[in-house]
Amino acid sequence: MLRTALLSVLLLLGGYAAARWLTHDFQVWTDEGARRLEVALRPVDTPRVAVEGPGVAAPDLPALLAQGGGVTIVDFIYTRCQSVCLSLGSSFQQLQAALQADQAAGRSANVRLLSISFDGVHDGPAQLQAYARGQHADPALWRFVRVPAAAQEQALLHRLGVVVVPDGRGDYEHNAALLVFDAHGRMRRVFDLAEQQLALDYARHLAGGAP
Amino acid sequence: MSARWAAACTPARQGAAALALGVLLAWPAARAWLEATMWRHMLLQFPLWMLAGACLAGVLPPALRARAARWNAHGIAGLVGVGVVLSVLMVPRVLDLALRDPGVEATKCAALLLAGAALRASWGAAGLVVQGFFLGNVLPMTAVVGQLYSDTPLRLCNAYLQDDQARLGAWLVGVAALLALAWLARVAWWLVRREATGQALAPDSP
């Protein structure tokens, strides 16, 4: 009986250790939560993938993010999207309105917006241009790109932890979120769609002199 | 019927069954199919690995089984182990990690295999009280997790769709309820039978 008790205690301790490792000390329960925590602790470098889009002249994504030396809030979209991207779009429209208000008040925060398509096959520059017009995007603040090379697109999604799942009805589900990048092209923080104000405040703070 | 069944399940046949099932489950195409949806991942792949483990438990020679039983009085340690494995594997992050981390995937499958073996080796020895305590912990936990999966507006796994998650949640609740009912029915049947044999014996007893 003593041996049984000992083994049971050992098994319970093993389970506790496994659960603790899995949940980062019981802070997160999902892989998305773990990804956000890991990004906050260790910024993620952006891979050098070539991008193209209307009015965008940069050899690769890190160079695009470095332009102007500011902070960029990034989201992932596909232009045929009818569900979550619409709320992402309206979320970005509200962010754009806030940034325009900043500019009008003469306290430009040097924060910009970038939408990256993960449907590079379909979303050519013309589609992105039309989508940008539909979203009333201000080209100085909000730009749209795709990654033309499929292998590079996969590498980018993999590095940034963006998982895209076809839903079988011609659409995609993906872990939509607001990704904040610094001027060195590093992903510093990932915010939920509902945390739009927090993402903006963090981006403003990051642009305002933080390293 | 059960005697014939026991005679047909020779250790060699059980070993072969465990091996065949293990190879099938580890075969990349089958693995991809089982893990393509959330419900197949949890409600098909998990129990099948446990079934392979249960077959494997039949291969152990009696001497080894007796030695293992000394560490598993009343099946307590075995059922604690099964409970621990099932609880940890219900953390939603496991499903995502298993898809992209081969180490986590291998650990998950090995843990389920051992849990299946431990469950079979412990269940008979456990008796109704320990069995009831085990199910009283594991089944409500399964039902609560299922309810959470079907009710939450959040997608808990990046790799799986929200409606898949909701369906899995509903089925987890259903499976937990069915297992509870099956066990209660078995207990009731056992009690009735004991009473019946008790009455039949009564006139003979002094």
Interface residues (C-beta under 8 A of the other chain):
Chain A: M1 R3 T4 A5 L7 S8 L11 L12 G14 G15 A18 A19 L22 T23 V28 W29 T30 D31 E32 G33 A34 G161 V163 V165 D167 E173 N175
Chain B: R70 W71 N72 A73 H74 I76 A77 V80 G81 V84 V85 S87 V88 V91 P92 R93 V94 D96 L97 L154 R155 L156 C157 N158 A159 Y160 L161 Q162
